[in-house]
Amino acid sequence: MTMTKADLVELVASQTDVARKQADEIVQVVLDGIISALHRNEKVELRGFGSFRVRQRGARIGRNPKTGARVQVPPKRIPYFKPGKYLREALLSQ
């Protein structure tokens, strides 16, 4: 089972007694805030839940799985999530 953004919006709407459209805007603002902070290379920390940050991966030589040919893989920035204490404990207690 997968929780989608629509499911999250529905959860926010039902738990806070706001309209679904407003809940969608709230969820979108939160997600946009996280994305823009990561874009500025800032760490986003949600106490107890976890933290988001960007990691830099260096250039490397890869391999095309179909042909076996060596290919140059350029450096890139990737998002990274580290779960917080509350989240880890909640998952371990199940």
C-alpha positions in Angstrom: 0.0 0.0 0.0 1.2 3.5 -0.9 0.2 6.8 0.7 0.0 9.4 -2.1 -0.1 13.2 -1.9 -3.9 13.0 -2.3 -4.1 10.7 0.7 -2.1 13.1 2.7 -4.3 16.0 1.7 -7.4 14.0 2.7 -5.8 13.2 6.1 -5.0 16.9 6.7 -8.5 17.9 5.7 -10.2 15.4 7.9 -7.9 15.9 11.0 -8.1 19.7 10.9 -11.6 20.4 9.7 -10.5 22.5 6.8 -11.7 22.3 3.2 -10.0 19.8 1.0 -8.8 22.7 -1.3 -7.2 24.5 1.7 -5.6 21.2 2.9 -4.1 20.8 -0.6 -2.7 24.3 -0.5 -1.2 23.6 3.0 0.5 20.4 1.9 1.8 22.0 -1.3 3.3 25.0 0.7 5.1 22.5 3.0 6.5 20.5 0.2 7.5 23.6 -1.8 9.2 25.0 1.4 11.2 21.8 1.7 12.2 21.7 -1.9 13.2 25.4 -2.0 15.3 25.0 1.2 17.1 22.0 -0.3 17.6 23.9 -3.5 19.5 26.5 -1.5 21.6 23.7 0.1 19.9 24.2 3.5 19.2 21.3 5.8 15.5 20.8 6.7 15.0 19.4 10.2 11.6 18.2 11.5 12.3 17.4 15.1 11.4 13.8 15.9 10.5 13.0 12.3 13.8 13.4 10.5 15.9 15.7 8.4 16.4 16.3 4.7 19.6 17.5 3.1 21.4 17.4 -0.3 24.4 15.2 -0.9 26.9 15.7 -3.7 27.8 12.6 -5.6 31.1 12.8 -7.5 31.7 11.9 -11.1 32.5 8.3 -11.8 32.9 5.7 -14.5 29.8 3.5 -14.9 28.8 0.6 -17.1 26.0 0.3 -19.5 24.2 -2.9 -18.4 23.0 -3.7 -21.9 26.3 -3.4 -23.8 28.9 -3.5 -21.0 30.5 -0.3 -22.3 32.0 2.1 -19.9 30.3 5.5 -19.6 31.2 8.7 -17.7 28.5 9.5 -15.1 28.6 13.2 -14.3 28.5 14.5 -10.7 25.0 15.2 -9.3 23.2 16.4 -6.2 20.8 14.0 -4.6 18.3 14.5 -1.8 18.9 12.5 1.4 16.5 11.7 4.3 17.7 10.7 7.7 14.9 9.5 10.0 14.6 11.1 13.5 14.4 9.3 16.8 10.6 9.4 17.1 10.1 7.9 13.6 12.7 5.2 14.2 11.2 4.2 17.6 7.6 4.2 16.1 8.7 1.8 13.3 10.7 -0.4 15.7 7.8 -0.8 18.1 5.5 -2.4 15.5 
